Structure formats: structure tokens, C-alpha cells
Amino acid sequence: MEMRGLQAFFEAESIAVIGASKKQGKAGNIILRNLLNGGYGGRIYPVNPSLDEVFDLKAYPSVKDIPEGVDLAVVAVPNRVVVDVVEDCAEKGVKAVLIISGGFSETGEDGENLQERVSIIAREKGIRILGPNTSGIISTPKNIVATFIPFQGILRGGVSYVAQTGNFATHTLKWILSAEHYGVCRIVGLGNKCDLDEADALEYLADDPETKVITLYLEDIRRGRSFLHALKGASKRKPVIILKSGRTQAGLKAAQTHTAAISTQDEIVDAAIKQAGAIRAQEYMELIDYSKAFALQPLPRGDRVGIITISGALGVLASDACERLGLRIAKLRDETLARVKPLYPPWMKISNPLDLWPAAEMSGMTETYRMGMDALLEDDNVDALIVYLMVLREYPVNLDFVPTLCKRHPEKPVLFSCSGEKELCDEFKERLGRMGYPVYLPVEPPCRVLATMYRYKRMRES
Amino acid sequence: MEMRGLQAFFEAESIAVIGASKKQGKAGNIILRNLLNGGYGGRIYPVNPSLDEVFDLKAYPSVKDIPEGVDLAVVAVPNRVVVDVVEDCAEKGVKAVLIISGGFSETGEDGENLQERVSIIAREKGIRILGPNTSGIISTPKNIVATFIPFQGILRGGVSYVAQTGNFATHTLKWILSAEHYGVCRIVGLGNKCDLDEADALEYLADDPETKVITLYLEDIRRGRSFLHALKGASKRKPVIILKSGRTQAGLKAAQTHTAAISTQDEIVDAAIKQAGAIRAQEYMELIDYSKAFALQPLPRGDRVGIITISGALGVLASDACERLGLRIAKLRDETLARVKPLYPPWMKISNPLDLWPAAEMSGMTETYRMGMDALLEDDNVDALIVYLMVLREYPVNLDFVPTLCKRHPEKPVLFSCSGEKELCDEFKERLGRMGYPVYLPVEPPCRVLATMYRYKRMRES
């Protein structure tokens, strides 16, 4: 199979782990364990001259001794050995080399020289390289987990991450899996970008049928023109969310220390993102907030929001946020008002936001949420729904009805927010997340997410 | 004892619960249980003509039958009985009446008339009233929990909440206690404000030695001049954080439905808050984020921030956020750089933000955090510290050293942020919270909080 750019990394049919180790805690041990625990279906070849076998897999002294072809070599050996290893890979005809090892351009002149030698081999021999100094890659459709932090049971989904940081293959991914409950697709830490960079990653992910949403964290953009071209191409096909740091003098200085980032005027970045039709995130957690909604829910057809709340104040604040962010509070149809009226005491002035509290006291929590959501989803004046839940032990709610109800209106996005006892909020977030509904903190976050989805929808139509 | 304004509510030595009930789930039952579970030290008098006793307390047919004096009457009876009950309270000489019951101005004309009659009695007889239609009050220094949602073990602390919503005596308080781990002081849901309002609450809390931080949620401001006067007075003595909703047309419309809020131009509100030297929150969760830092940590003397991180990218983003928000990244002294140098591999270019990762690999997590925090706190160029933690099972950290270390620099605020496995993040947030250190989501929230603390400090000096 001919494999271009990042394909040989994310779709490798065979993987050599160079620097394989029996020693717990070593990168070459964790990577093997991650591949095995992750259920990787291709062939795995540990490479280490001083091992016969590891994890019941035959080990080879060199990548050149492997009897079959190798798509991807994952390199976790000391920096001074990397040049030889990459040369071996070239001789062997390995397509892709992922260099986990650090000790290159991030460490000063000697490291830079070492990295330059690696780059030259790659260019001359036509090998593609990711790294060096990367936390690794993840590709859930192929069960590839090639990272130096242990992972198990990574949820498969549509969100891909390209990052000039290891965070999305380490602690932030742990957070996503344990706290946010949405699935990921392809993840790549770009490391020192000695060969492949963000533009290459965008090109691959734009074509990738498994990726529904592309999320980028960048400290600099190396090949401006290629990046803009790739960004335009990708944004036409799927949402691309970008957090670009090093925007201020202080940030740029820190980025130069972190990744030797090259300065780019922030106005230029901003204009490029707009021109390409991509989405600019302003804060770190938006990379989570936005991507999960884009992956799990449809884009709203219009700007008219229905709001369900159990607290009048949350409804007021949500109205403020929606209007400020460019959404409208839907005017409910008379039929809708008539449908929910029997739930309420007669004095209640019913409108949108629909405050369920007076109804819940009369009709019970679960039934009130069900009737309220049903009525607003049925209303043609409502393009999207935000539901503010209150979860307290004293007022139990069962939301098992949500998927059946919402599937009748697959064109309307439904976002939740949760308030009350933390333990219960966590349960609801997990439960709803697994059903495909993103859950946010009160009050403004779901409004901001929905407004961004609507803005993206408009941008794509224009 | 003479008691003015809200004092008789928050410092009541005796409480009558009118509408006391044996029936679980009824407000008159929950309130009694809350008072007993909360360890209220004063006398409790259940009032209900059809009960002899409840929870082993003698019940009285009417408040007038109670043999001793009553400071506070908590009223949880049907709306049509409230006028008579308040008249009884007046006759008895009760100082303060908290009307939990709903069915007044929030329900239309009949309710408005009923409420007007209650107001007239209060004015004529010199009784102070909170409500009607309120979720109640809490006063931890006196162990008073008079709310219709069950609470137990409310953590005592310095943050007081005044809100034109029941949230801070219901679901948001549950969230604060279970997820945020800081203590509260006085809480009042203003309800329909038939007598006492936000200006009265501010006056009391400004003088209250137990209250360190005042937090307000308002949908309207009834007595503009009195409010501004009270706000100025309070802001001189302690931080006052205000979230005012109904800022947009959509928000105002929702507020009118919710609390019959009166329109106030948002520019006027904004100017008044600035003029008074108070702090305006922009989003709901800022009422939590700000108040916990103001209550737990000192104000920074200057704008020079030290940042400790375990991920270069988080350091870059934090630098961006600090600069954008009006803080400076501290330039570390040569002595500081020399102190931490031995922790790092020789190639490392050390600066602020202090990226601990290369050191942690060499010197272990706990020791690295301890040395890094110590060095930055000792540095005279650092006015405040933000510490970004990564918590993964594979890299255990023990932060028991934090209080001892930080107490050597009691003038420097220390804020934390946590990323990694949710369960561990929760543990760290709770542990650090109980030690007095606020913990936030990455990356920008602690920067925003610190910038607000610094702005308030400047405002107070000017």
C-alpha cells in the first residue's frame, strides 16, 4: 500500500518499537504495553540488541533484521543513537518514523546539529518523520497507542488533535477520557517538527473519513502558505478549531523557550483563520468544549434557541449570554405554550426560557423535563436547545428518555448544563456524554458553544 | 438586644418555625431538620395548631403562645394564611420574619395584593421581612440553616451571598460544598423583596466581622441611591463581587418574567459598580472563582506573577493570559535561577514560567514542585504564584508541604490549577481547598482571578 504523509503513522499495519524494554516506566516498555493493551491488530516488532523477547514478542537486534516490511518505527532510544537508527530505518524501507526521544533542538546547539542530521536522512531517503521530542501518536480506528504515558480503553470517536505540545497525548487526554466522556480519533504531538508539521497533519485529517472535528494547538506556524492552503481545504470539509498561543510579548517569550517558536503577528494569524473559515478558540478548555459539541451534535439550522431551566436566574443569564453572543431567544408558538400549560399552576406566565421549577413541584422532575424538552423540540421556531439541569438527591431525575426524544429531531442540537451535587453532576455528565450529549458548567459555556456552532454554520454557507 | 436590619435574621437567638410539619419533604419539616442538623444553639419553637410536638420539640398552636421572646419567625404556610401569621408575629413582638412561602407578586395581581398587605403590616408594626418567595437564609457562625432544601455539615467560612435567586441556598450551594471546598458565612435569597433588599443586606454584611467577601447576584436594583451608598461603604471594607443580569433585551425580558425586575440601563449599573470600587463578574461561575480566592488568599502586592508548570504549553498560554489581563510575568532574580539550576539537565534554559517537566524527570515530582515553589516564593520579584499541576497515577505528587512553605510568605497569594485524571484532580482540589488554596481548571481561570485581585488592590489604594 502506498502511504502519504501521516497515513503510515495513523494506519500502520506493522510497527517496530526501537528501544523496546522490559523495564517498567521506560518509554520503550510503556509504548509496547500501550500497543498491546490497546488491541493493536497489526504486527509488532520489538527492537533491542540485548533482548530476545519482551511481552512474549520476539525481539530483533536491529530494524534491519525484521523479516517482513515495517510501516512505522517508533523510536525511543538515547538521542546520540537516533541518527544510526533512522539510517537503519531508511535501509529497511520503513515508511514512517516517530521519534519520541528528546535531546534535540530543544536543548541547544548540539541537539540542533543532531536534529539537522536526522532531517537530512529523511529528505534524502524519502522517510517521513514525526518529532523528535514528541509524546507520540494515537489512532483509535487502528488501535494504535504509541505514547510514553500508559493508556487503556481510549474511547473511539470523531475528534482529532494536532498539538505543538504533548498534552493531548498525556494529561489533557486523561482529563478528556475521565471527565469529558467523548471519543477521540487521531492525536499527534508535533514535537520539534523536523519534518512533518501542522500543514501535513491538516491535509491528512481533512481527507480522513474517521475525523469529524479537527482541533489544533499551535505555538507557531512554520510554512505559512502551505498551512493556510491546508486550513482552507480542511475547513471546507469539517470544523477546524485552533488555539494559537504566543499572542502577547510574554506569551511569545515563553513559546520561544518552550518550542523555539517563530514570531507571527497575531493579527495575521487571526485574519488567516477567518479567511480559511476555521474557528479560533480563545482559551484552553474551549478545545474541549467546542470539539465535543461539534463531534456529538448537529449544527443548528438557525439562531433561535430554546432554553429549559429549573432556576429563573439561570434562564436570565442564559438569555443575556445568547443575545450577547449573536443568538436569539426563540419565540415559542402558541401551540407549544398550550401544550406545556397543564404542567403549570394557573398563575404561571409561560415563555422561553421555560422555567420548569413551578411545573416540577406539581408534576415531578422527570416528567416535567420530558414534557418541556418535547414541547420545545417540536416547536418549529426552535433551532437548538440548551437544558439546565439541577441535580439534587431530593429531586431525582431520570433522563433515559433523552435519546429517543431527541432522535425525532436529528437536525436540532441539544446541549446540557448541570448544577447541584458534584457527584450527581459527574454521573449525569458521564451518562449524557455517552449518549452523545455534551454537558457544561452553568451558565454561559453552552451558550458560547452553541453560538460558535451557529457562526461556523453561517460561515460555511457564505 | 437591639437588632437592626438583617441582624435579627443572621444572629437570631430564638427561631419559630411557623408551618412546622412532621411530613418529610414539606418545607416546614426540612427547615426544622436543617436547624437541628446544623447544630443551632438557640431555642427552636415549632408552630402548628395541629401538632403537639415534632422532632421532640414542643409545638405551639400560634406564635403568640410561645412563652419566651422570638427573634426570628420562619414562615412556611400557604400564601393565604401569611397575612394572619405576620399579624400574629407583630403582636408577639417578633423582630424578623422570613417568608419562605410563594404565591405573591410572582403570580400576578392577587398575589401582589397579598404581598402589599404583608408589606403594610411590616411597615406599620416595625417588623423586618425577608421574602416572600425566598429559598431562605443561612448563617454558619450561628449554625442557622433555614432553607427548604436539606443541608448538612455546611462548611463555615468567609464568603457571604446575597442573591435575587434561590440558587445560593439550593443547588449552587450544594455545588460549592461538594465541588469547591470553601466555607460560607451568611447567605440570603432576597425573594420578592417586599421589605429588605440588597442595600440592607450590604449594610449588614459590611459591618459583619465574619464576612470577608460579599457576593451579589441581582436582576434589578430597587433603591438605586441607597444601594450605591451601601455598595461604596461595603467596598471600602471588603471585596464586593456583583453579577448583574438582565443586561440585554433578551435578559431583561427573562428577568421581568422571573422576578418582575425593573429595567436599569446597564451602563449605569457598570458606572455605579466602578464608582463604588466593587468588582463586576461577567459570568456565573466567576461568583465562585473570585469569591474563593478573595476569601482564602491575600491580595497581591504587585502585578509580577511567578508561574510553575509541568507543560510548556500551559506556561505559554498562562503568559498570554496574564499579559492580556494586566499582569506581568516576573523576571526571576539570578539567585533564584541559580537555586533551581541543579534540578535541571544542563541544557535547560530556565526562566519564568518555570517548566518543571525536565526537572521532574530527573529529581522526582514532589521534590521538584517543592523546590520550584520555594524558589519562586523566596524571590522578591515575585508577587504572586500560579501553580499548574499535572496529576497522573504514574507520577504521584504529595503536596503536604504546601501550607508550611507558603506560610513563610503570607503576603503572596498562591493559586493552583489541575489537569490529568479527573478522580485525582478532584482529590487535589478538595485537599488543597481545605488547606486554603483555591484550585481552578487550566489555563486562563487562575490568571483571570489573580488579575481581578490585583485590580481590586489597585482600586482600593487609589
Interface residues (C-beta under 8 A of the other chain):
Chain A: G25 G103 T107 G108 D110 G111 I149 P150 A163 Q164 T165 G166 N167 T170 H171 T172 K174 W175 S178 A179 Y217 E219 L243 S245 G246 R247 T248 Q249 A250 G251 K253 A254 A255 T257 H258 T259 A261 E283 Y284 M285 I310 S311 G312 A313 L314 G315 V316 L317 A318 S319 D320 A321 C322 E323 R324 R328 I329 P345 W347 M348 K349 S351 P353 D355 M390 V391 L392 E394 S419 G420 E421 K422 E423 C425 D426 L441 P442 V443 E444
Chain B: G25 G103 T107 G108 D110 G111 I149 P150 A163 Q164 T165 G166 N167 T170 H171 T172 K174 W175 S178 A179 Y217 E219 L243 S245 G246 R247 T248 Q249 A250 G251 K253 A254 A255 T257 H258 T259 A261 E283 Y284 M285 I310 S311 G312 A313 L314 G315 V316 L317 A318 S319 D320 A321 C322 E323 R324 R328 I329 P345 W347 M348 K349 S351 P353 D355 M390 V391 L392 E394 S419 G420 E421 K422 E423 C425 D426 L441 P442 V443 E444
